[in-house]
Amino acid sequence: MSWVRFLEKIVSNPAQYKPCWFSYQGAVQGVLNSLGVDVSLSEVIAVSGYGWLTNAMEKNLCPSVPSAHHSEIWRGNFKATENLGYRIDVIGSGLFVWDKERKPTPESVVNAKKQFDLIKEEVDADNPVVLWGIPVPEYGVVNGYEDENYVVSTYRPLINQPDSPIHYTGLMAPGGLMFIKFREPVHLDEEKVVLDTIRRGYKLGSGNVPHLGEYVVGPQAYDVLVKNLTEEEMDENSYHGTAYTFACLMEAKKAVSDYLKQSDQLVKPDLMVAANLYGDLFEALEKCSQEFPMGPGEMFKEKREKAAGWLVEAKKLELDALTELNKII
């Protein structure tokens, strides 16, 4: 009788993906919490830098908007993530693409196996990792492996889907294969972290950063979103793109508001005026999201016009908030 040895390893303290709209922060918070770092979702969103950036696509209402940031911004976000209390390494393993039959190319399979072996080493050392490209694509947590499969924690159980093990070639990783290794705790100067976060947040929020060719960042992104809603011809992606963009934006600005409020006692500058402006900004964006909740829906003209009106108000609030931040930095 022939038999095949089944290899399995799960870390001793599996990380749990945390509920959120943009998966990077939910995966990072889950791993940090499992490693003993008491950090909130709002802190992850604000300190990493993600929450301060407003982005829009000039051509249409695209669901890529919440993640379509220039590589320089992503590198900055990864570096800033260390200000949450842990040194990290961002490890790439090359491209991962498909052929005409939607199968990974031979080179992609080699690259994916290389990544799988590196992640297995981390799991064997009892360390969960954050992995890019767990299908959709999204970030998620890898807590172990079963033979040639990743054992993961993702957003899927939140929508009543199973977190089934995923074969190492069963990824969707536009931009290339990568995972995040959590190396060691780091001692932080809390006041310095807050001020560094606000300085970078002001730069990101002002849009004084590189951006991808078809995208606009900063306060002018609200103008683009208004134009998208009121002048664009709608297509099958418009509703999902609108709903997902609003969901991520309101979560981001709420996190910035909460972070400034909780940080007010850590620094000398008064953060509450800016915190309250970001809170008002969140409420304006929440009204947009209420017009276009996640799930199936229609792009009714009346709803688009209502949301466009709240986006005009949102831009004013963000500009006022940035003026307050400029006083602090």
RODO-2510 file (C-alpha; in nm, 4 decimals, decimal comma):
residues 329
     n   res          X          Y          Z
     1     m     0,0000     0,0000     0,0000
     2     s     0,1364     0,3404    -0,0937
     3     w     0,0991     0,6423     0,1306
     4     v     0,1873     1,0107     0,1253
     5     r     0,3137     1,1913     0,4293
     6     f     0,0850     1,4807     0,5210
     7     l     0,2720     1,7854     0,6513
     8     e     0,0903     2,0214     0,8839
     9     k     0,1906     2,3023     1,1158
    10     i    -0,0171     2,5713     1,2879
    11     v     0,1339     2,8496     1,4983
    12     s     0,0675     2,8210     1,8709
    13     n    -0,1229     3,1521     1,8902
    14     p    -0,3064     3,1926     1,5578
    15     a    -0,3811     3,5484     1,4496
    16     q    -0,7405     3,6423     1,3791
    17     y    -0,8178     3,8761     1,0921
    18     k    -0,9960     4,1835     1,2310
    19     p    -1,3147     4,3169     1,0707
    20     c    -1,2478     4,6174     0,8463
    21     w    -1,3139     4,7376     0,4938
    22     f    -0,9552     4,7501     0,3687
    23     s    -0,7764     4,4243     0,4349
    24     y    -0,4199     4,5448     0,5030
    25     q    -0,5073     4,6897     0,8398
    26     g    -0,7308     4,4001     0,9447
    27     a    -0,4525     4,1510     0,8745
    28     v    -0,1823     4,3633     1,0407
    29     q    -0,3907     4,4266     1,3516
    30     g    -0,4682     4,0577     1,3799
    31     v    -0,1027     3,9553     1,3696
    32     l     0,0124     4,2324     1,6060
    33     n    -0,2580     4,1413     1,8580
    34     s    -0,1543     3,7751     1,8417
    35     l     0,2044     3,8832     1,9125
    36     g     0,0955     4,0695     2,2247
    37     v     0,0795     4,4238     2,0855
    38     d    -0,2332     4,5965     2,2147
    39     v    -0,3144     4,8054     1,9098
    40     s    -0,6537     4,9127     1,7760
    41     l    -0,7769     4,9189     1,4187
    42     s    -0,7830     5,2999     1,4292
    43     e    -0,4167     5,3079     1,5269
    44     v    -0,3221     5,0735     1,2422
    45     i    -0,5132     5,2835     0,9883
    46     a    -0,3742     5,6169     1,1092
    47     v    -0,0168     5,5253     1,1973
    48     s     0,0424     5,3282     0,8770
    49     g    -0,0685     5,6371     0,6864
    50     y    -0,3545     5,4763     0,4994
    51     g    -0,6288     5,6759     0,6714
    52     w    -0,5043     6,0186     0,5686
    53     l    -0,5043     5,9628     0,1924
    54     t    -0,8020     6,0430    -0,0296
    55     n    -0,7887     5,8833    -0,3744
    56     a    -1,0068     5,8822    -0,6861
    57     m    -0,9834     5,7451    -1,0385
    58     e    -1,0306     6,0017    -1,3136
    59     k    -1,1965     5,7619    -1,5582
    60     n    -1,4640     5,5849    -1,3570
    61     l    -1,6037     5,4702    -1,0237
    62     c    -1,3587     5,1852    -0,9806
    63     p    -1,3279     4,9421    -0,6858
    64     s    -0,9491     4,9688    -0,7254
    65     v    -0,9523     5,3177    -0,5714
    66     p    -0,8968     5,2224    -0,2050
    67     s    -0,5765     5,0312    -0,2847
    68     a    -0,4449     5,1924    -0,6048
    69     h    -0,1604     5,3892    -0,4497
    70     h     0,1857     5,4603    -0,5827
    71     s     0,4570     5,2151    -0,4749
    72     e     0,6342     5,4957    -0,2876
    73     i     0,3259     5,5451    -0,0726
    74     w     0,3061     5,1732    -0,0030
    75     r     0,6747     5,1638     0,0950
    76     g     0,6083     5,4513     0,3313
    77     n     0,3053     5,2745     0,4772
    78     f     0,5060     4,9583     0,5382
    79     k     0,7818     5,1558     0,7108
    80     a     0,5330     5,3526     0,9203
    81     t     0,3672     5,0259     1,0263
    82     e     0,6765     4,9631     1,2419
    83     n     0,5612     5,2577     1,4573
    84     l     0,2883     5,0260     1,5853
    85     g     0,5461     4,8322     1,7861
    86     y     0,7086     4,5653     1,5686
    87     r     0,9891     4,5512     1,3166
    88     i     0,8746     4,4054     0,9869
    89     d     1,0310     4,2803     0,6656
    90     v     0,8396     4,3051     0,3380
    91     i     0,9533     4,0086     0,1304
    92     g     0,8860     3,9775    -0,2409
    93     s     0,9174     3,6601    -0,4485
    94     g     0,8654     3,7886    -0,8020
    95     l     0,5763     3,8148    -1,0424
    96     f     0,2678     3,5972    -1,0350
    97     v     0,0671     3,6038    -1,3588
    98     w    -0,1672     3,3794    -1,5527
    99     d    -0,1692     3,2439    -1,9047
   100     k    -0,4608     3,2610    -2,1486
   101     e    -0,6273     2,9679    -1,9743
   102     r    -0,6146     3,1506    -1,6400
   103     k    -0,3498     2,9210    -1,5025
   104     p    -0,0270     3,0410    -1,3378
   105     t     0,2650     3,0492    -1,5793
   106     p     0,5562     2,8103    -1,5095
   107     e     0,7647     3,1006    -1,3768
   108     s     0,4787     3,2052    -1,1494
   109     v     0,4529     2,8544    -1,0058
   110     v     0,8263     2,8607    -0,9278
   111     n     0,7936     3,2000    -0,7615
   112     a     0,4903     3,0899    -0,5610
   113     k     0,6739     2,7792    -0,4369
   114     k     0,9683     2,9960    -0,3318
   115     q     0,7313     3,2153    -0,1316
   116     f     0,5550     2,9140     0,0184
   117     d     0,8858     2,7713     0,1416
   118     l     0,9805     3,1037     0,3009
   119     i     0,6451     3,1314     0,4750
   120     k     0,6714     2,7717     0,5965
   121     e     0,9982     2,8709     0,7683
   122     e     0,8141     3,1487     0,9507
   123     v     0,5321     2,9160     1,0534
   124     d     0,7857     2,6559     1,1714
   125     a     0,9369     2,9346     1,3849
   126     d     0,5848     2,9891     1,5281
   127     n     0,5250     3,3225     1,3542
   128     p     0,2090     3,4159     1,1604
   129     v     0,2565     3,6375     0,8541
   130     v     0,0497     3,8785     0,6457
   131     l     0,0158     3,7589     0,2852
   132     w    -0,0848     3,9578    -0,0230
   133     g    -0,3023     3,7977    -0,2872
   134     i    -0,5286     3,5644    -0,0960
   135     p    -0,7942     3,5602    -0,3672
   136     v    -0,9971     3,8640    -0,4688
   137     p    -0,7133     3,9975    -0,4185
   138     e    -0,6807     4,0914    -0,0539
   139     y    -0,4369     4,0822     0,2349
   140     g    -0,4877     3,8052     0,4880
   141     v    -0,3139     3,6143     0,7647
   142     v    -0,1287     3,2867     0,7247
   143     n    -0,1303     3,0872     1,0485
   144     g     0,0044     2,7591     0,9153
   145     y     0,0220     2,5132     0,6318
   146     e    -0,1333     2,1799     0,5403
   147     d     0,0767     1,9946     0,2859
   148     e     0,0911     2,2438    -0,0075
   149     n    -0,1821     2,4730     0,1272
   150     y    -0,1844     2,7888     0,3369
   151     v    -0,4029     2,7868     0,6487
   152     v    -0,5435     3,1385     0,6544
   153     s    -0,7578     3,3895     0,8386
   154     t    -0,9315     3,6432     0,6121
   155     y    -1,2480     3,8508     0,5853
   156     r    -1,4423     3,5580     0,4397
   157     p    -1,6097     3,4313     0,7570
   158     l    -1,7490     3,7841     0,7987
   159     i    -1,9597     3,7231     0,4854
   160     n    -2,0393     3,3619     0,5747
   161     q    -1,7742     3,2059     0,3511
   162     p    -1,5267     2,9452     0,4768
   163     d    -1,1575     3,0190     0,5219
   164     s    -1,0612     2,7036     0,3364
   165     p    -0,6912     2,6190     0,2995
   166     i    -0,5480     2,7775    -0,0177
   167     h    -0,2938     2,6097    -0,2422
   168     y     0,0265     2,8076    -0,2770
   169     t    -0,0521     2,8643    -0,6469
   170     g    -0,4114     2,9681    -0,5760
   171     l    -0,3306     3,3346    -0,5268
   172     m    -0,4223     3,6585    -0,7023
   173     a    -0,1257     3,8886    -0,6560
   174     p    -0,1240     4,1818    -0,8994
   175     g     0,2034     4,3689    -0,8656
   176     g     0,3885     4,0595    -0,7494
   177     l     0,4082     3,8082    -0,4684
   178     m     0,4840     3,9484    -0,1241
   179     f     0,4367     3,8780     0,2435
   180     i     0,5136     4,0602     0,5662
   181     k     0,7369     3,9040     0,8280
   182     f     0,7118     4,0312     1,1858
   183     r     1,0643     4,0256     1,3262
   184     e     1,0833     4,1673     1,6796
   185     p     0,9214     4,4157     1,9192
   186     v     1,0521     4,7713     1,9086
   187     h     1,0531     5,0328     2,1851
   188     l     0,8657     5,3465     2,0830
   189     d     0,8620     5,7085     2,1935
   190     e     0,4860     5,7644     2,1928
   191     e     0,5021     6,1419     2,1496
   192     k     0,7428     6,1110     1,8564
   193     v     0,5218     5,8483     1,6923
   194     v     0,2176     6,0756     1,7168
   195     l     0,3974     6,3783     1,5732
   196     d     0,5616     6,1740     1,2970
   197     t     0,2206     6,0270     1,2111
   198     i     0,0594     6,3712     1,1913
   199     r     0,3416     6,5140     0,9794
   200     r     0,3170     6,2313     0,7295
   201     g    -0,0612     6,2388     0,7530
   202     y    -0,0641     6,6050     0,6548
   203     k     0,1554     6,5324     0,3531
   204     l    -0,0608     6,2395     0,2444
   205     g    -0,3849     6,4243     0,3083
   206     s    -0,2668     6,7284     0,1131
   207     g    -0,1913     6,5090    -0,1881
   208     n     0,1728     6,6153    -0,1975
   209     v     0,2791     6,2618    -0,2843
   210     p     0,3307     6,0517    -0,6000
   211     h     0,0200     5,8987    -0,7537
   212     l    -0,0659     5,6547    -1,0280
   213     g    -0,1352     5,7979    -1,3723
   214     e    -0,5142     5,7708    -1,3814
   215     y    -0,5683     5,8652    -1,0172
   216     v    -0,5908     6,1889    -0,8197
   217     v    -0,4968     6,2146    -0,4514
   218     g    -0,5665     6,4777    -0,1889
   219     p    -0,8678     6,7111    -0,1498
   220     q    -0,9107     6,7402    -0,5271
   221     a    -1,0016     6,3702    -0,5282
   222     y    -1,3420     6,4735    -0,3918
   223     d    -1,3967     6,6841    -0,7066
   224     v    -1,3166     6,3811    -0,9193
   225     l    -1,5592     6,1641    -0,7242
   226     v    -1,8309     6,4268    -0,7686
   227     k    -1,7662     6,4310    -1,1435
   228     n    -1,7680     6,0499    -1,1499
   229     l    -2,1099     6,0444    -0,9853
   230     t    -2,2756     6,3248    -1,1805
   231     e    -2,1233     6,3070    -1,5296
   232     e    -1,9965     5,9546    -1,5844
   233     e    -2,1823     5,6898    -1,7795
   234     m    -2,2521     5,4106    -1,5334
   235     d    -2,1446     5,0505    -1,5971
   236     e    -2,1583     4,7141    -1,4177
   237     n    -1,8693     4,8121    -1,1874
   238     s    -2,0000     5,1537    -1,0884
   239     y    -2,2137     5,0513    -0,7912
   240     h    -1,9543     4,8269    -0,6305
   241     g    -1,6798     5,0816    -0,6967
   242     t    -1,8864     5,3572    -0,5379
   243     a    -1,9955     5,1533    -0,2359
   244     y    -1,6483     5,0159    -0,1642
   245     t    -1,4801     5,3547    -0,2048
   246     f    -1,7224     5,5195     0,0370
   247     a    -1,6940     5,2351     0,2882
   248     c    -1,3141     5,2553     0,2926
   249     l    -1,3077     5,6358     0,3000
   250     m    -1,5461     5,6682     0,5922
   251     e    -1,3594     5,4010     0,7875
   252     a    -1,0301     5,5780     0,7172
   253     k    -1,1436     5,9233     0,8301
   254     k    -1,3184     5,7836     1,1392
   255     a    -0,9916     5,6141     1,2324
   256     v    -0,7976     5,9387     1,1944
   257     s    -1,0501     6,1181     1,4166
   258     d    -1,0311     5,8470     1,6837
   259     y    -0,6510     5,8388     1,6674
   260     l    -0,6214     6,2147     1,7166
   261     k    -0,8625     6,2034     2,0109
   262     q    -0,6754     5,9230     2,1871
   263     s    -0,3390     6,0891     2,1154
   264     d    -0,4384     6,4326     2,2451
   265     q    -0,2989     6,3615     2,5935
   266     l     0,0350     6,2382     2,4566
   267     v     0,1493     6,5612     2,2910
   268     k     0,1488     6,9324     2,3738
   269     p    -0,0382     7,0573     2,0676
   270     d    -0,4164     7,0514     2,0972
   271     l    -0,5418     6,7835     1,8581
   272     m    -0,9120     6,8074     1,9361
   273     v    -1,0086     7,0679     1,6764
   274     a    -0,8583     6,8554     1,3991
   275     a    -1,0041     6,5404     1,5560
   276     n    -1,3546     6,6873     1,5547
   277     l    -1,3201     6,8057     1,1944
   278     y    -1,2217     6,4554     1,0890
   279     g    -1,5199     6,3306     1,2880
   280     d    -1,7479     6,5632     1,0904
   281     l    -1,5781     6,4431     0,7715
   282     f    -1,6548     6,0841     0,8676
   283     e    -2,0216     6,1739     0,9181
   284     a    -2,0418     6,3327     0,5717
   285     l    -1,8857     6,0253     0,4138
   286     e    -2,1098     5,7978     0,6186
   287     k    -2,4093     5,9696     0,4582
   288     c    -2,2579     5,8927     0,1174
   289     s    -2,2169     5,5312     0,2218
   290     q    -2,5767     5,5137     0,3396
   291     e    -2,6872     5,6076    -0,0124
   292     f    -2,4673     5,3300    -0,1566
   293     p    -2,4282     5,0494     0,1002
   294     m    -2,2161     4,7483     0,0155
   295     g    -2,4032     4,4791    -0,1725
   296     p    -2,6067     4,4827    -0,4931
   297     g    -2,7704     4,8118    -0,5833
   298     e    -2,8577     5,0664    -0,8502
   299     m    -2,6944     5,3978    -0,9408
   300     f    -3,0113     5,6073    -0,9136
   301     k    -2,9623     5,9703    -1,0157
   302     e    -3,1172     6,1088    -0,6974
   303     k    -2,8795     5,9077    -0,4799
   304     r    -2,5794     6,0092    -0,6898
   305     e    -2,6716     6,3764    -0,6551
   306     k    -2,7165     6,3441    -0,2784
   307     a    -2,3795     6,1766    -0,2399
   308     a    -2,2158     6,4392    -0,4624
   309     g    -2,3501     6,7112    -0,2334
   310     w    -2,2013     6,5436     0,0713
   311     l    -1,8692     6,5044    -0,1099
   312     v    -1,8562     6,8806    -0,1650
   313     e    -1,9044     6,9250     0,2099
   314     a    -1,6449     6,6543     0,2785
   315     k    -1,3824     6,8410     0,0778
   316     k    -1,4417     7,1600     0,2796
   317     l    -1,4091     6,9675     0,6051
   318     e    -1,0891     6,7955     0,4975
   319     l    -0,9335     7,1258     0,3905
   320     d    -1,0222     7,2744     0,7308
   321     a    -0,8775     6,9688     0,9049
   322     l    -0,5553     6,9973     0,7054
   323     t    -0,5297     7,3654     0,8016
   324     e    -0,5447     7,2597     1,1672
   325     l    -0,2859     6,9884     1,1134
   326     n    -0,0540     7,2416     0,9519
   327     k    -0,0643     7,4446     1,2741
   328     i     0,0474     7,1364     1,4681
   329     i     0,3400     7,0347     1,2512
***
